[in-house]
Amino acid sequence: MKESVKVLNECAELQLQKSRDYQNPNSRIVQADYYPRGVASIMDIIHAKTLRTFSVLEAMESDADYKPNFESVEDSLKDLINYASFAVAYCRGGVDGQDPNRDFLNRAQK
C-alpha cells in the first residue's frame, strides 16, 4: 500500500476518534456548529493551522534541537487533511447538523 494511502487511512481513524470527543452523542453540539460561515469558517481554521505549522517549521529550521510542545508537524498536517475533507463535505451538504436550506457559505438559499 502506498504511504500516502496509509496516511489517509490514519487521518480517517483520527477524524472518527476526535468526532467522538467533539460531537459526543451526549452533547448538543454538532459538527456544523463549528462553521458559522460554512466553508469560509473551515478555510479560516485551515489558514490558522497552516500558520501554526509554518511557525513550528521555522523554529525547527533555526534550532536543530527544537521539539514542539504539543503537536508534531505530522499531527498538524493530518489535521489539515481532515479539515480539507470537512470543507468538501460541507460543499456537498454532508456535515452533521448542516441546514439543507443553506448553501456552502451557510447563507439562506433563495
Disulfide bonds with the S-S distance in Angstrom:
none
